[in-house]
Amino acid sequence: MARREAAGSMFVLLAGAGYTGRRVLTMLPSNAVAALSRSQVDTDRRLFSFDLDSASDLPLKLPSRYGVIYTVPPAGEPPDARLRNFLALVSPARFVYISTTGVYGDHGGRSVTETSALNSSNPQAASRVAAEALLEDWSRQNDVELVILRVPGIYGPGRLGTERIRSGAPVIAEDDANPGNRIHVDDLARCCVAALDEDVPDGVYNVGDGDNRSSTEFTNAVARQLSLPAPPQISRAEAERRFSRQRMAFLSDSRVVDTTKMRDVLGVIPRYTNPEDGIRASL
């Protein structure tokens, strides 16, 4: 299938101009996109200041037909009040939601597809499960095409954990490490843009680079390219005592994310299928 790099002529409202959102912004025609940002708006005229938690109206007038890319994380306890507030303000033709592969939870290292059971094991992932369910109900009731992108760990410029490596912080021993799933931010942005294409069937898509080296292997690869010593390795039992609960939740779930549908249906072949290349480009 041919790679899809553009969203066509549909105007795009981008909710959330953070790390991923900014990358998406650079890939869309400047006259066909507007972005909502909670942080201070800079000189980019496509950015509009907007507080998703409390706003009662959008800060711009939208065309009659448009698409939405929503990159904002859930807020508070499910159901996501931030998302519910936003949905009351929009009526798009297509809605692209950035979720997480964390919704699958622990599958004992086995492969997961878009139809695998959801077994979220931490509050963050549980919030995404609830948000997906909310969106599915809303999209059916309002005749909106919904695309959910389930995203693994995101890396790229400024997101390589270099400070942790320089500080000598330990990593979990390779023998105790689980398979990893990740995607370079530029490839994720390409997936977001491709998902806007109305020729792409709506539904759920796993995204990722298809490389399943562990977080320990990935960190060691970053260290090598920085010409730094490999971080010290500790056992999983020691990590349980030393790492934060959130970090351990990320490291404890074991699964391999199948991205066949991303390639064959969404039509995106990652540029950085080898993290070594993605790390090099990010540095």
Protein Blocks (a to p, Z undefined) as FASTA:
>chain_A
ZZdfbebjadcddehjafklmmmmmmpcfklcccddfbdcdfblkbccddfklpcbdfbd
cdfbdcdddfbdcehjdddfklmmmmmmgccfbdcddddfklnmpnehpacdfkbccddf
bfklmmmmmmmmmmmmmmmmnopacddddddddddehilolmmmmnopacddfklpccdd
dddfklmmmmmmmmmpmkbccddddddehiacdfklmmmmmmmmnopacdddddfklmmm
mmcfklmmmmmpgcdddfklmmmmnopacfblblklmmmmmZZ
